[in-house]
Structures are given as C-alpha cells and as structure tokens.
Amino acid sequence: PADGKMNKIKWLLTWPLIFVLFTTIPNCSKPRWEKCFMLTFILSTLWIALFSYFMVWMVTVIGYTLGIPDVIMGITFLAAGTSVPDCMASLIVARQG
C-alpha cells in the first residue's frame, strides 16, 4: 500500500515534465517521425542544456543562501554527479548477480 502511494506521488511530480518533453520532442522510433531523428537529437540536447543551466543556477542560489562559496558547491555537485551514475550501475550489476 505505501509503495503504491509513493508511486502515485512520483508520477504526479514527474507528469508535467514528461508531458512537456513528450509534446516538444518527436519520437523518432515511430514510423511517422523516423526522418526527424536530427530534430529529436537537437531538441534533446537543448533540453539537457536548459536543465543543466537551471541546475547550476539553483546550486549557486542554495550555496549563496547557505554562505557556501561557488567553488565548493561546484566541486561538491560535480563529485555527486559523477558518483551517482557509478552507484546506480553497481546496484544494477549487483541485482543481476
């Protein structure tokens, strides 16, 4: 029961983002959009750039609010950003046995 509630909350929080991405990026795996692969690539890259900009901006604001220098926040954020994917890959491999 609790797991179902968490899944609903997660879906509710991610739905607006998924909707915006779904409506702005053509799905080139569908026959109708096969020839739009370059547009899909460019729009995906633009979205990643936009998300990265806002992420760095928010880290800067949080660091300023807490009185932490930008350099320290950047190094910490960079360390977390490189460690989390490795952690996820290790978890996937461990679950597969």
N, C-alpha and C positions, 0 to 999 in steps of 0.2 A: 504493500500500500504506500509506504513512504517513498519507495523508488518511483512509483507511478506519479506521485505528486512532484517529485524533483524533475522528472522528465517533462511534465507539463510546464513547469516554471521555466526550464531551459528552453523549451520550444517557444514559449511566449516571449522570452527575452531575445531570442535569435530570429524570430519570424520577420520582423521589419527589415533586418539586414539581408536575410535570404531573399525576401521579396524584391528589394531594390537591386540586388545583384542579378536575380533571375530576369527582371524586366530590362536591365541595361546591357547584359552580356548575352549575345546569341549562343545557343548551344550547338556547336558545330558537329557534334556527334549525331545529330538528327539529319536525315536526308535533305530536308528543306534548307538547312543552314550550312551544308558541307563546304560550300565555296567561300564562306565567311570566316575561315579559320584565322586569317590575319587580323581581322577586326576583333575577333574574340581575344586573340593574343594581346593586341594593343589595349583594348578596354580593360582586360585583366591586369595588365601592367600599370595602367593609370589608377585603377582602384587600389592596388598594392601601394603605389606611391602616395596616394591620398591617405590611406590608413597609416602608413609609416609617418607621414607628416604629423597627423593628429596624435599619434602615439608619442612621438618625440616632444611635441608641444605639451601634452599632458604630463609627461615625466618632468619637463622643465618647470611647469607650474607647481607640481607637487614638491619638487626639490626647493623651489623658491619659498613656498609656503612653510616648509619644514626647516628652512635655513640650511639646506644641504647644497654645496656647490654643484654647478652643472657638470663639471668633470667627474665628480664622484658618482652622480646619478647616471651619467652616460656609461661609465665603466661598469657599474652595477647592473644596469639594464642590458648592456652588451653581454656580460657574463651569464645573466639569466637567459637571454635569447639564444645563446649558443649551447647552454646546458640542457634546457628543456627538451629540444628535439632528440638529443642523445639519450636522455632519460626515457622518453617515450619509445624510442627504438629498442632500448634494453628491455623495457616492460613487455613489448610485443614479442620479442625473441624468447623471453623467459616464459611467457604464457604458452608459446608454441612448443616448449620443451626443448 
